[in-house]
Structures are given as structure tokens and as C-alpha cells.
Amino acid sequence: MCTIHYSYADETIYVSMSKAVFNGAVIYQDFFAAHPPLLLLVGLLAELFGGSLLSLRIVLLTFQILNLVVMNSILKHYKCSENARLLILLLFMLTSGFYHIYNLALGYTTLNLFLLLSFYYCLKKRYAFSVLFAILAIFTRLFALFYLAPMLLLVGGKKKLYYLIPLAALGLFFLLVPAAYDQIVTYHYDSDVGKTFSNGGVRLNMINAFWLYYPAFLLMSFVSRDYRLGLIALFSFFGPMVMKSVFFMYTAFCVPWLVLSSCKDLKLSWLIVLVPLVFASCLIYHYNIVATSDIIPLSDVIAIREALEPYDLPLAGDMVSVNVFSYLTGKPVLGSEAEPAGWFDTAYSRVVNMPDEWSEYLEQDHLFICLNATGYLSTCNLIDVNDYRKIYQWRDVSVLLPDYLYS
């Protein structure tokens, strides 16, 4: 359920942002952030316990366990037997969304915890708590909108208006912090939603194993006796499809709703059959995605640290690569401690709010460059790659050093 490993994923960006906020930086003001502020909650809690990789994974494990506790409470409300609850929770744990994505600091672990709590308190008709957790969810990731939409349809009478409060809170936040609106809404619209239909629709990776069983869960949701969960599952599954690209991590958002809606009314015999099938898909997924691309082996971590250790220079480059290497080596990202994400907006291959001091760094060439295969820096025409010497290559990422340092 929880593995202690470094990953080549966006979580390193969010962890770096959390470290910056923990040290006094102001989100949206001191650095670019494309998501709501509570996305950094896990990273900030990890900083309270030392900010190590171990503390990060322990915080995530805690939230994973809380997800299971709340889901169990929801199943109890639906009068599921103890054996059925155990099997359903096991199915939940075997989905790639839970055992993989929930183990990364990408915001889905906290997002789904808040949404499950919101739904639980809605079932108990304690709407104040339900709305409170819905607000926390929408300030974690905007995917919470795909939960609020069906809730507005499902809750009867005037009580449905309660679920407009999170939208009002988000609108007020954008009004008070206009930079947040630009960095979250405008950024994602320009890079994702705004191009969806002009690009001929979404791109689906049908090879990855999760597409084998998530649609099956969705299909079973339609025959569930509780249409409310089925509708939430429908929105959570298809809602993220409006994005330009569908990434494997998006499946983590729909996992609890698909499992709850499709399995809570099944007989034990069907649940027993489902467990080995989902487990087999879990193994295929792990081989295709996790083992081959996401986990950074300890041998690679040691090699990267040894390669960069002799050079007392800051790092710069595309946001994921530079933060991965910064996380592995402890070297600062170019600019200041208040700029944890690097200045490169990889969606546009351009520089975001480049400070004056960075221009000076570029002129003096006093920096490392982490380049992935698409070469963001060279496309920005900020440097001449020929003036740099490759000192290390890891997968499709090159680490370059100003050539004059060899002379």
C-alpha cells in the first residue's frame, strides 16, 4: 500500500513548492502554481516531520488509511455485511489509483478523502460538515467540480443549494487573489480544455491495464440500486475527459466512486471472483507503468547524487526534471528558495515571470541545465546548447554544465 521510493512524477514539483511555503514563500505571488493551495497539504505536513522522503510517504499512508476508514463507514451506512466490506475495501486497495497514485503527493489522496467525508455527512444529513469538506476538496484540486455537479442534481429541495457554497468560496478566492485565477483557470483552459475539441478530442491510452476494469466498474454502476453513487461515478469517470490529454493519474479521482457504486450491492460470490481479476490487472499495470517509468531505483539515486555532487551550482530546466534532481541531490533550483518549480512552463515551452537575477545567471552561464528529450531550453532560444557539456544522462534527461568550466 505504501512504498518508500523516489518517483519521476509531478509530486516533486509540489513537494518543492511545499518546502518553499514552509520556509515563508507565498503561493501564486513568489512562484507559479497551477493548482489550488491545499494541493500542498501533504507536503506541508511532511515538512513538519522533517521533510524527508520517509515522512512524506508516512503522511500519504495515513491519508490512505483514512480513505479506507471513511469508505468503510459509507458501506456500513448501506448495510453491507462485514465480509462484503472487507472484500470491497480489498478491491479498492488493489486498484492502481489507490496503491500507486494515492502513494504519490499529487493531491488525489487528500482530494478523495475530503469528497468521501463530504458524501458520508450528506448521507447522514449533516450538510454543514458535508459542505465544509466539499470546500476543502475544491481547494485541493478542481476535479472536485465533477463531484459537486451530480450533488446539485441528487440532493433534494433547497438543500442542494448548499453545494453552491464551495463554488462561491472558490469564486471569492479568485476575486481576492487574481493571480490564482490566472495561474489555475487561465493556464488550464489555454493548455487543456481550450484545445480539446480543436484537437479532435481526448487521447486515451488503451494499453494501460486500468482501462480493463474501470469501465467494467462503471458498467456495473448502472445496475446499482443507488443511482446517486452511479451518477457520481459517471461524472468522476468522464469529467476529466474534457482535458486535452488523459493521464493515468486521473483514474485515481474516480476509483472510490466506481468501487462503491458497482460493488456495494454485489453478492459475496461475485466479489470473490472480482478480487483475483483486479489483482491480475494490478500486476499488469505495475509492470507497464510503475516498474518501467515511475520508480527511480536506488542505484540511479546514488549515481545522480555522485554525478552532481562536485558542482556547487543551482539547477534549472523543465519543471519535472529539475525538481526531481533537486529532490534527489538537495541542490537549489535557480532563482531563489521562493521559486521551487523552476521558471519553465512546460505547457508553453517558455519562461514564466523570469526574474532579473536569472537573466544574469543565463548571461554568466553559472548553472546546470536539466533537459528532457524535447529540449525546452533550446526551444526557448535562451541558451545555445552547444555551449554546454553533458556530464550525466539519466533516461531521457541530460544534465549539462557550462563548457567554460572545463577550460
C-alpha positions in Angstrom: 0.0 0.0 0.0 2.9 2.3 0.6 6.4 2.0 -0.9 9.4 4.2 0.0 10.8 5.3 -3.3 11.7 8.4 -5.3 9.5 8.9 -8.3 9.8 10.7 -11.6 6.5 12.5 -11.3 4.9 15.9 -10.7 4.9 15.2 -7.0 8.5 16.6 -6.8 7.2 19.9 -8.1 4.5 20.0 -5.3 7.0 18.9 -2.7 9.4 21.7 -3.7 6.5 24.2 -3.5 5.6 22.9 -0.1 9.2 23.4 1.1 9.1 26.9 -0.2 5.8 27.8 1.5 7.1 26.1 4.7 10.1 28.5 4.5 8.0 31.6 4.1 7.2 31.9 0.4 3.8 33.0 -0.7 2.0 30.7 -3.2 0.9 32.5 -6.5 3.0 35.5 -5.5 6.5 34.2 -5.2 6.1 31.3 -7.6 3.8 29.9 -10.3 1.3 27.3 -9.1 -1.3 25.7 -11.4 -3.4 24.2 -8.7 -5.4 25.3 -5.6 -3.4 25.8 -2.4 -4.4 22.7 -0.4 -2.7 20.5 -3.0 0.4 21.3 -0.9 -1.2 20.0 2.3 0.6 16.6 2.3 4.0 18.2 1.5 3.5 20.8 4.3 2.6 18.1 6.8 5.7 16.1 5.8 7.8 19.3 6.4 6.5 19.3 10.0 8.2 15.9 10.4 11.5 16.8 8.8 10.6 16.9 5.1 12.2 13.6 4.3 11.0 11.1 1.7 10.1 8.8 4.6 8.0 11.5 6.3 6.2 12.2 3.0 5.3 8.6 2.5 4.1 8.2 6.1 1.8 11.2 5.7 0.4 9.7 2.5 0.0 6.3 4.2 -2.0 8.0 6.9 -4.3 9.6 4.4 -4.7 6.2 2.6 -5.8 4.6 5.8 -8.3 7.4 6.5 -9.7 6.9 3.0 -10.4 3.2 3.9 -11.9 4.2 7.2 -14.4 6.6 5.6 -15.3 4.2 2.8 -15.9 1.5 5.4 -18.3 3.9 7.2 -20.1 4.6 4.0 -20.5 0.9 3.3 -21.8 0.4 6.9 -24.5 3.0 6.1 -25.5 0.9 3.1 -25.9 -2.1 5.5 -23.1 -4.1 3.8 -22.0 -7.2 5.7 -18.6 -7.3 7.3 -17.3 -9.8 4.8 -18.6 -7.8 1.9 -17.0 -4.6 3.3 -13.6 -6.4 3.6 -13.7 -7.6 0.0 -14.8 -4.2 -1.3 -12.0 -2.4 0.6 -9.6 -5.0 -0.8 -10.8 -4.3 -4.3 -10.3 -0.6 -3.6 -6.8 -1.2 -2.4 -5.9 -3.3 -5.5 -6.9 -0.6 -8.0 -3.9 1.3 -9.4 -5.5 4.6 -8.3 -5.2 3.5 -4.7 -2.0 1.6 -4.4 0.0 3.7 -6.8 -1.4 7.3 -7.3 -2.5 7.6 -3.6 1.1 6.8 -2.7 2.3 10.0 -4.6 1.9 13.6 -3.4 -0.3 14.6 -6.3 -3.3 15.7 -4.3 -5.7 12.8 -5.0 -5.2 11.1 -1.7 -6.5 14.2 0.2 -9.0 15.2 -2.5 -10.8 11.8 -2.3 -10.7 11.8 1.5 -12.4 15.2 1.6 -15.0 14.1 -1.0 -15.7 10.8 0.7 -16.2 12.7 4.0 -18.5 15.1 2.2 -20.6 12.3 0.8 -20.7 10.5 4.2 -22.0 13.5 6.0 -24.5 14.1 3.2 -25.8 10.5 3.8 -26.1 11.4 7.5 -27.9 14.7 6.6 -25.3 16.7 8.3 -25.0 19.2 5.5 -22.7 21.7 7.2 -19.9 19.2 7.5 -20.6 17.9 4.0 -20.2 21.4 2.5 -17.1 22.1 4.6 -15.3 19.0 3.3 -16.5 19.9 -0.3 -14.9 23.3 0.1 -11.6 21.6 1.3 -11.8 19.3 -1.7 -12.3 22.1 -4.3 -9.3 23.9 -2.7 -7.3 20.8 -3.2 -8.0 20.0 -6.9 -10.6 21.4 -9.3 -11.7 17.9 -10.1 -14.0 18.3 -7.1 -16.3 20.2 -9.6 -17.1 16.8 -11.0 -18.4 15.8 -7.6 -20.4 19.0 -7.0 -22.2 18.8 -10.3 -24.1 15.5 -9.5 -24.6 16.6 -5.9 -26.6 19.6 -7.2 -28.8 17.1 -9.1 -29.1 14.5 -6.4 -29.8 16.4 -3.2 -33.4 17.2 -2.8 -35.2 20.5 -2.1 -33.4 23.7 -1.2 -30.6 21.7 0.5 -29.0 21.3 -3.0 -28.2 25.0 -2.9 -25.7 24.2 -0.1 -23.4 22.7 -2.7 -23.2 26.1 -4.4 -21.3 27.3 -1.4 -18.0 25.7 -2.4 -18.3 27.3 -5.8 -19.0 30.7 -4.1 -16.0 30.2 -1.9 -13.8 29.4 -4.9 -15.1 32.5 -6.7 -14.4 34.7 -3.7 -10.8 33.3 -3.5 -10.2 34.1 -7.2 -11.6 37.6 -6.6 -9.3 38.2 -3.7 -6.3 36.5 -5.3 -6.5 37.3 -9.1 -3.0 35.8 -9.6 -4.5 32.4 -8.5 -7.2 32.7 -11.2 -4.6 33.4 -13.9 -2.3 30.6 -12.8 -5.1 28.0 -12.3 -8.0 28.7 -14.5 -6.5 30.6 -17.4 -3.5 28.3 -17.5 -5.5 25.1 -17.7 -8.1 26.5 -20.1 -5.3 27.5 -22.5 -3.4 24.3 -22.2 -6.1 21.7 -21.8 -9.8 22.4 -22.2 -9.5 25.2 -24.7 -7.7 22.8 -27.1 -9.8 19.6 -26.5 -12.2 19.9 -29.4 -9.9 21.7 -31.8 -7.5 18.8 -31.4 -10.1 16.2 -32.3 -11.0 15.1 -28.8 -9.1 13.4 -26.0 -6.4 10.9 -26.4 -6.9 7.6 -24.5 -4.1 5.1 -23.7 -6.0 1.9 -24.1 -2.9 -0.3 -23.4 -2.7 0.5 -19.7 -4.4 -2.1 -17.6 -6.7 0.2 -15.6 -8.9 0.7 -18.7 -9.7 -3.0 -18.4 -11.5 -2.9 -15.1 -12.5 0.7 -14.6 -15.1 0.7 -17.4 -16.3 -2.6 -16.0 -16.9 -1.0 -12.7 -18.7 1.9 -14.5 -20.9 -0.5 -16.3 -21.8 -2.3 -13.0 -22.6 1.1 -11.5 -25.6 1.5 -13.9 -27.2 -1.6 -12.4 -26.6 -0.5 -8.9 -29.7 0.1 -6.8 -28.4 3.5 -5.7 -28.4 5.9 -8.7 -26.7 8.6 -6.6 -23.4 6.8 -6.4 -23.8 5.7 -10.0 -24.2 9.3 -11.2 -21.2 10.5 -9.2 -19.2 7.6 -10.7 -20.3 8.6 -14.1 -19.2 12.3 -13.6 -15.9 11.3 -12.0 -15.0 8.9 -14.8 -15.9 11.1 -17.8 -15.4 14.5 -16.3 -11.6 14.6 -16.6 -12.0 13.5 -20.2 -12.7 17.2 -21.1 -8.9 17.7 -20.8 -6.7 17.7 -23.8 -4.9 14.6 -22.6 -6.0 11.8 -20.2 -3.2 10.9 -17.8 -3.1 7.7 -15.8 -3.2 9.6 -12.6 -6.7 10.9 -13.4 -8.1 7.5 -12.7 -7.4 8.0 -9.0 -10.2 10.5 -8.8 -12.9 8.1 -9.9 -11.7 5.0 -8.1 -13.7 5.2 -4.8 -17.0 6.1 -6.6 -16.6 3.3 -9.2 -15.9 0.7 -6.5 -18.6 1.9 -4.1 -21.3 2.2 -6.7 -20.6 -1.0 -8.6 -19.7 -3.4 -5.7 -21.8 -2.5 -2.6 -24.8 -4.4 -3.8 -22.9 -7.4 -5.3 -23.2 -10.9 -3.7 -20.1 -12.3 -1.9 -19.6 -14.8 -4.7 -19.2 -12.0 -7.3 -16.8 -10.1 -5.1 -14.7 -13.2 -4.6 -14.4 -13.6 -8.4 -13.6 -9.9 -8.9 -10.7 -9.8 -6.5 -8.3 -12.1 -8.5 -9.3 -10.3 -11.7 -8.4 -6.9 -10.3 -5.3 -8.3 -8.8 -4.1 -9.6 -12.2 -4.8 -6.2 -13.7 -2.9 -4.6 -10.8 0.2 -6.7 -11.7 0.0 -5.8 -15.4 -0.4 -2.1 -14.5 2.6 -2.2 -12.2 4.7 -3.8 -14.9 3.6 -1.3 -17.6 3.6 1.9 -15.6 5.2 1.8 -12.2 8.2 -0.5 -12.6 9.2 0.8 -16.0 8.8 4.5 -15.7 7.8 5.9 -12.3 10.0 4.5 -9.7 13.6 5.7 -9.6 15.8 2.8 -8.4 18.2 3.4 -5.5 21.2 2.7 -7.8 20.1 5.6 -10.0 19.6 7.9 -7.0 23.2 7.2 -5.8 24.6 7.7 -9.4 22.8 11.0 -9.8 24.0 12.3 -6.5 27.6 11.3 -7.2 27.5 12.9 -10.7 26.2 16.3 -9.4 27.9 16.4 -6.0 31.2 18.1 -7.2 29.5 21.1 -8.6 28.2 23.8 -6.3 25.7 25.3 -8.8 21.9 25.8 -8.9 19.7 23.7 -11.2 17.4 24.9 -13.9 15.3 23.3 -16.6 11.9 21.8 -17.2 9.7 21.7 -14.1 9.6 17.9 -13.5 13.2 17.1 -14.3 14.7 20.0 -12.4 12.6 19.3 -9.3 13.4 15.5 -9.4 17.1 16.2 -9.5 16.8 18.9 -6.8 14.8 16.5 -4.6 17.4 13.8 -5.1 20.5 15.9 -4.6 19.4 18.7 -2.3 20.7 21.3 -4.7 18.7 24.6 -5.0 16.6 25.5 -8.0 17.8 28.5 -9.9 16.4 31.9 -8.7 15.6 31.8 -5.0 14.2 29.5 -2.4 10.8 31.1 -3.1 10.9 29.7 -6.6 10.7 25.9 -6.2 9.2 24.9 -9.5 11.8 26.3 -11.9 10.8 29.1 -14.3 9.8 26.9 -17.1 6.2 26.4 -18.0 6.4 23.1 -19.9 2.9 23.5 -21.4 4.1 26.5 -23.4 7.8 25.9 -23.5 8.5 29.4 -22.4 9.7 31.2 -19.3 7.2 32.4 -16.7 8.0 35.6 -14.8 11.7 35.3 -15.3 13.4 37.4 -12.6 16.3 39.8 -13.4 18.8 37.8 -11.4 18.1 34.7 -13.6 18.9 36.7 -16.7 22.2 37.4 -15.1 22.7 33.7 -14.4 22.0 32.9 -18.0 24.5 35.5 -19.2 27.2 34.2 -17.0 26.3 30.5 -17.6 26.6 29.7 -14.0 24.1 26.8 -13.8 23.2 23.2 -14.6 20.6 22.5 -17.1 18.3 19.5 -16.8 16.9 18.8 -20.3 14.4 16.2 -21.1 14.1 14.8 -24.6 12.1 17.6 -26.0 14.7 20.2 -25.1 12.7 23.0 -23.5 15.6 25.4 -23.0 16.8 25.3 -26.6 13.3 25.8 -27.9 13.0 28.9 -25.8 16.1 30.3 -27.5 17.5 31.2 -24.1 20.8 29.4 -24.4 23.0 27.8 -27.0 23.1 24.1 -26.0 26.4 23.8 -27.9 28.0 25.9 -25.1 27.3 23.2 -22.6 28.8 19.8 -22.0 26.8 16.8 -21.0 28.0 15.4 -17.6 25.3 12.9 -16.9 22.5 11.2 -18.8 19.5 9.5 -17.0 16.7 8.1 -19.1 15.7 10.9 -21.4 17.1 13.6 -19.2 20.5 15.2 -19.7 22.5 17.3 -17.2 24.6 19.9 -18.8 27.4 22.0 -17.4 28.7 25.3 -18.9 31.6 24.3 -21.2 33.9 27.1 -20.0 34.2 25.4 -16.6 36.2 22.7 -18.3 38.7 25.2 -19.7 
